[in-house]
């Protein structure tokens, strides 16, 4: 699931990737 992967990226990278994660979903 992309969401699960994105979560790991968020924890690793921070807020910038959090926004990217939302856009991807």
Gaussian input, Z-matrix of N, CA and C with variables (Angstrom, degrees):
# hf/3-21g

backbone

0 1
 N
 C     1     B1
 C     2     B2     1     A1
 N     3     B3     2     A2     1     D1
 C     4     B4     3     A3     2     D2
 C     5     B5     4     A4     3     D3
 N     6     B6     5     A5     4     D4
 C     7     B7     6     A6     5     D5
 C     8     B8     7     A7     6     D6
 N     9     B9     8     A8     7     D7
 C    10    B10     9     A9     8     D8
 C    11    B11    10    A10     9     D9
 N    12    B12    11    A11    10    D10
 C    13    B13    12    A12    11    D11
 C    14    B14    13    A13    12    D12
 N    15    B15    14    A14    13    D13
 C    16    B16    15    A15    14    D14
 C    17    B17    16    A16    15    D15
 N    18    B18    17    A17    16    D16
 C    19    B19    18    A18    17    D17
 C    20    B20    19    A19    18    D18
 N    21    B21    20    A20    19    D19
 C    22    B22    21    A21    20    D20
 C    23    B23    22    A22    21    D21
 N    24    B24    23    A23    22    D22
 C    25    B25    24    A24    23    D23
 C    26    B26    25    A25    24    D24
 N    27    B27    26    A26    25    D25
 C    28    B28    27    A27    26    D26
 C    29    B29    28    A28    27    D27
 N    30    B30    29    A29    28    D28
 C    31    B31    30    A30    29    D29
 C    32    B32    31    A31    30    D30
 N    33    B33    32    A32    31    D31
 C    34    B34    33    A33    32    D32
 C    35    B35    34    A34    33    D33
 N    36    B36    35    A35    34    D34
 C    37    B37    36    A36    35    D35
 C    38    B38    37    A37    36    D36
 N    39    B39    38    A38    37    D37
 C    40    B40    39    A39    38    D38
 C    41    B41    40    A40    39    D39
 N    42    B42    41    A41    40    D40
 C    43    B43    42    A42    41    D41
 C    44    B44    43    A43    42    D42
 N    45    B45    44    A44    43    D43
 C    46    B46    45    A45    44    D44
 C    47    B47    46    A46    45    D45
 N    48    B48    47    A47    46    D46
 C    49    B49    48    A48    47    D47
 C    50    B50    49    A49    48    D48
 N    51    B51    50    A50    49    D49
 C    52    B52    51    A51    50    D50
 C    53    B53    52    A52    51    D51
 N    54    B54    53    A53    52    D52
 C    55    B55    54    A54    53    D53
 C    56    B56    55    A55    54    D54
 N    57    B57    56    A56    55    D55
 C    58    B58    57    A57    56    D56
 C    59    B59    58    A58    57    D57
 N    60    B60    59    A59    58    D58
 C    61    B61    60    A60    59    D59
 C    62    B62    61    A61    60    D60
 N    63    B63    62    A62    61    D61
 C    64    B64    63    A63    62    D62
 C    65    B65    64    A64    63    D63
 N    66    B66    65    A65    64    D64
 C    67    B67    66    A66    65    D65
 C    68    B68    67    A67    66    D66
 N    69    B69    68    A68    67    D67
 C    70    B70    69    A69    68    D68
 C    71    B71    70    A70    69    D69
 N    72    B72    71    A71    70    D70
 C    73    B73    72    A72    71    D71
 C    74    B74    73    A73    72    D72

   B1=1.4773
   B2=1.5283
   B3=1.3227
   B4=1.4690
   B5=1.5250
   B6=1.3249
   B7=1.4592
   B8=1.5214
   B9=1.3147
   B10=1.4589
   B11=1.5232
   B12=1.3234
   B13=1.4636
   B14=1.5210
   B15=1.3236
   B16=1.4607
   B17=1.5270
   B18=1.3200
   B19=1.4663
   B20=1.5169
   B21=1.3254
   B22=1.4638
   B23=1.5204
   B24=1.3139
   B25=1.4601
   B26=1.5224
   B27=1.3217
   B28=1.4688
   B29=1.5247
   B30=1.3068
   B31=1.4570
   B32=1.5257
   B33=1.3141
   B34=1.4556
   B35=1.5299
   B36=1.3311
   B37=1.4608
   B38=1.5246
   B39=1.3366
   B40=1.4536
   B41=1.5176
   B42=1.3222
   B43=1.4567
   B44=1.5244
   B45=1.3125
   B46=1.4572
   B47=1.5202
   B48=1.3128
   B49=1.4526
   B50=1.5187
   B51=1.3114
   B52=1.4624
   B53=1.5198
   B54=1.2962
   B55=1.4649
   B56=1.5210
   B57=1.3096
   B58=1.4639
   B59=1.5253
   B60=1.3217
   B61=1.4617
   B62=1.5200
   B63=1.3098
   B64=1.4633
   B65=1.5324
   B66=1.3030
   B67=1.4575
   B68=1.5245
   B69=1.3105
   B70=1.4542
   B71=1.5270
   B72=1.3209
   B73=1.4645
   B74=1.5200
   A1=110.20
   A2=118.16
   A3=121.78
   A4=111.99
   A5=116.56
   A6=120.47
   A7=111.02
   A8=116.40
   A9=120.89
   A10=110.74
   A11=115.84
   A12=120.70
   A13=110.03
   A14=115.33
   A15=120.38
   A16=110.59
   A17=116.53
   A18=120.54
   A19=110.94
   A20=116.25
   A21=120.48
   A22=110.58
   A23=116.06
   A24=120.64
   A25=110.20
   A26=115.82
   A27=120.74
   A28=110.03
   A29=116.29
   A30=120.20
   A31=110.77
   A32=116.33
   A33=120.90
   A34=111.70
   A35=117.20
   A36=120.66
   A37=113.75
   A38=117.66
   A39=119.12
   A40=114.64
   A41=116.40
   A42=123.23
   A43=113.03
   A44=118.08
   A45=121.04
   A46=111.23
   A47=115.87
   A48=119.91
   A49=111.40
   A50=116.35
   A51=120.19
   A52=109.87
   A53=116.92
   A54=121.54
   A55=109.69
   A56=116.70
   A57=121.95
   A58=110.21
   A59=115.10
   A60=121.15
   A61=110.69
   A62=117.07
   A63=121.30
   A64=110.16
   A65=116.84
   A66=120.70
   A67=110.30
   A68=116.80
   A69=120.90
   A70=111.55
   A71=116.48
   A72=120.06
   A73=109.25
   D1=126.41
   D2=-180.00
   D3=-55.63
   D4=-35.01
   D5=-177.65
   D6=-61.13
   D7=-42.74
   D8=-179.47
   D9=-63.71
   D10=-44.19
   D11=179.12
   D12=-63.62
   D13=-43.70
   D14=-178.98
   D15=-60.26
   D16=-38.65
   D17=178.94
   D18=-58.14
   D19=-44.42
   D20=179.43
   D21=-62.40
   D22=-39.37
   D23=178.79
   D24=-64.93
   D25=-40.90
   D26=179.10
   D27=-58.78
   D28=-46.57
   D29=-179.31
   D30=-64.47
   D31=-34.39
   D32=-176.08
   D33=-79.47
   D34=-37.13
   D35=-169.87
   D36=-107.69
   D37=-38.12
   D38=177.81
   D39=114.18
   D40=-161.25
   D41=-170.07
   D42=-60.04
   D43=-37.59
   D44=-178.89
   D45=-56.34
   D46=-43.88
   D47=-179.73
   D48=-75.74
   D49=-24.62
   D50=176.89
   D51=-61.10
   D52=-45.05
   D53=177.72
   D54=-62.74
   D55=-44.51
   D56=178.67
   D57=-58.37
   D58=-40.26
   D59=179.63
   D60=-60.41
   D61=-45.42
   D62=-179.37
   D63=-63.10
   D64=-42.24
   D65=-179.55
   D66=-63.40
   D67=-39.42
   D68=-179.59
   D69=-63.69
   D70=-38.08
   D71=-179.78
   D72=-74.75

